[in-house]
Amino acid sequence: MRHFGFLSDEQLSLVFHTIPQRLDLSSPAPLLAVALGATLYCPGTRPDLVGAVHKQAARGVMSMVLCLEDSVADDEVDQAEDAVVAALAELHREQSGDLAPDAAPLPVPLLFVRVRTPEQMLRVAERSGSALDVLSGFVLPKFENQDGYADRFFAVLHEIHERFDQGGDAARRRLRVMPILESPVMIHAETRTAALEGITDVLQRHRDDVLAVRIGATDLSSAFGLRRSRDLTIYDVGVVASMIADIVNRLGRHDRGFVISGPVWEHYADTERLLRPQLRMTPFVEADDVDLRRRLLLENFDGLLREIALDQANGITGKTVIHPSHVALVHAMSVVSHEEYHDALAITDRQGGGAVASPYRNKMNEMKPHRAWAERTLLRAAAFGVAAEETTYVDLLELSMRATSLSLAGGAA
């Protein structure tokens, strides 16, 4: 699998200076974590889960979560768990060639199951058996370590590894977790510091088991009865924005290296606008695609694009999404520009410090202070590719939408 894999070789060569790398379950974990991109959530109760997985993979979804938690009603959990286990089994049979030995396997993204408890995580693993081979790991909700609760998840994960790794391809079969930081004890001022210290401690002790850390802004906002409108970004909600800053401060330091994924954008249908549009006209005029800007504004996705840009500026990589129409926006904004790439190369190629003008001659590159940024940028370049010198995110967005036949008003997963 590869980002923008739905484009032809000719299309890739036209819009990319360096095309994204091919990835599989054995690719290095830091690269996979960055490559998650727009992680699409799908309720476990959705009809035809297998069909949804294949459809979204073909449209460019690189990571997908089959959810057994908040998107599933309490009285439907057993039904949803049955459906997820059955879907994993069918996907495994497909990938193994058992269903159609002569057919090429249909695409499958990096696949995760969002469980409610450590006990459910173990139960899903036990019921899935060899079908765990198609799974990348589990998403852990409301992650905190009061009374050792987070440690229980890791104890179960290690038990799963011991019970189901029977001498096969260990690198491929290794499961990793993505904790969601969304518990009220994290956002309340009097408990935040201790909660983050406990979370940081347990994540560092189990660093190799953690693929990425996700931020659950919906639950964090609910602690104050708040919900942002499509006119605002999560960074306009002060109590949540301060929490994001503290999470990045704890876990996003270069020496710790956790990939932190941005909170979900909840909106996907047109509603009445209160504030002025936030999407500049100039990039669309220059790309000769003013119609695309109009379509984005009709769906109010200028707010999502602004939030993605602010995510990146604040050390956030990728984003949780709940609608397929969001995926192309996240991925187009994740491609490394030609200018960024050559800045990063110039910084990492030079040893001993110092400062010089950038290759584009429009900024100063300082070798030591900018090195961590450069290394992160090159990792993102490997995952999402480097745009050709004349390619803009407008070009990438329009090409992605056209190639996948996904209108901005398309159906959910």
URCORMO-V265746 format. One record per backbone hydrogen bond with DSSP energy under -0.5 kcal/mol. CO is the residue of the C=O (numbers start at 0). NH is the residue of the N-H. If there is no record, write none. Layout:
# URCORMO-V265746
<<CO	NH> <CO	NH>>
This chain:
# URCORMO-V265746
<<0	22> <1	4> <3	6> <7	11> <8	12> <9	13> <10	14> <11	15> <14	387> <17	385> <23	26> <27	30> <27	31> <28	32> <29	33> <30	34> <31	35> <32	35> <33	36> <36	38> <36	318> <37	39> <37	62> <38	320> <39	64> <41	66> <42	45> <47	51> <48	52> <49	53> <50	54> <51	55> <52	56> <53	57> <54	58> <55	60> <56	59> <61	109> <62	39> <63	111> <64	41> <64	66> <65	113> <66	43> <68	71> <72	75> <73	76> <75	79> <76	80> <77	81> <78	82> <79	83> <80	84> <81	85> <82	86> <83	87> <84	88> <85	89> <86	90> <87	91> <88	92> <89	93> <90	94> <91	95> <92	96> <92	97> <92	98> <93	96> <99	102> <109	63> <110	135> <110	136> <111	65> <112	114> <112	138> <113	67> <114	140> <116	120> <117	121> <118	122> <119	123> <120	124> <121	125> <122	126> <123	127> <124	128> <127	130> <128	131> <129	132> <130	133> <131	134> <135	175> <136	112> <137	177> <138	114> <138	140> <139	179> <143	149> <144	147> <145	148> <147	151> <148	151> <148	152> <149	152> <149	153> <150	154> <151	155> <152	156> <153	157> <154	158> <155	159> <156	160> <157	161> <158	162> <159	163> <160	164> <163	165> <167	169> <168	172> <169	173> <175	137> <176	210> <176	211> <177	139> <178	180> <178	213> <179	142> <179	181> <180	215> <182	185> <182	186> <183	186> <183	187> <187	190> <187	191> <188	192> <190	194> <191	195> <192	196> <193	197> <194	198> <195	199> <196	200> <197	201> <198	202> <199	203> <200	204> <201	205> <203	206> <205	208> <205	209> <206	209> <208	176> <208	210> <212	260> <213	180> <213	215> <214	216> <215	219> <216	220> <217	221> <218	222> <219	222> <220	223> <220	225> <221	224> <228	231> <232	235> <233	236> <235	237> <236	239> <236	240> <237	241> <238	242> <239	243> <240	244> <241	245> <242	246> <243	247> <244	248> <245	249> <246	250> <246	251> <247	251> <250	257> <252	255> <252	256> <257	259> <258	212> <258	260> <259	316> <260	214> <261	319> <263	265> <264	321> <277	279> <280	283> <280	284> <281	285> <282	286> <283	288> <284	287> <288	291> <288	292> <289	293> <290	294> <291	295> <292	296> <293	297> <294	298> <295	300> <296	299> <299	302> <300	304> <301	305> <302	306> <303	307> <304	308> <305	309> <306	310> <307	311> <308	312> <309	313> <310	313> <310	315> <311	314> <317	261> <318	38> <319	264> <320	40> <322	325> <323	326> <323	327> <325	329> <326	330> <327	331> <328	332> <329	333> <330	333> <330	334> <331	334> <335	386> <336	340> <337	341> <338	342> <339	343> <340	344> <341	345> <342	346> <343	347> <344	348> <345	349> <346	349> <348	350> <353	366> <355	364> <357	360> <362	357> <362	364> <363	365> <364	355> <364	366> <365	369> <367	370> <369	373> <370	374> <371	375> <372	376> <373	377> <374	378> <375	379> <376	380> <377	381> <378	382> <379	383> <380	384> <381	20> <382	2> <384	335> <385	16> <385	17> <387	390> <391	395> <392	396> <393	397> <394	398> <395	399> <396	400> <397	401> <398	402> <399	403> <400	405> <401	404> <404	406> <406	409>>
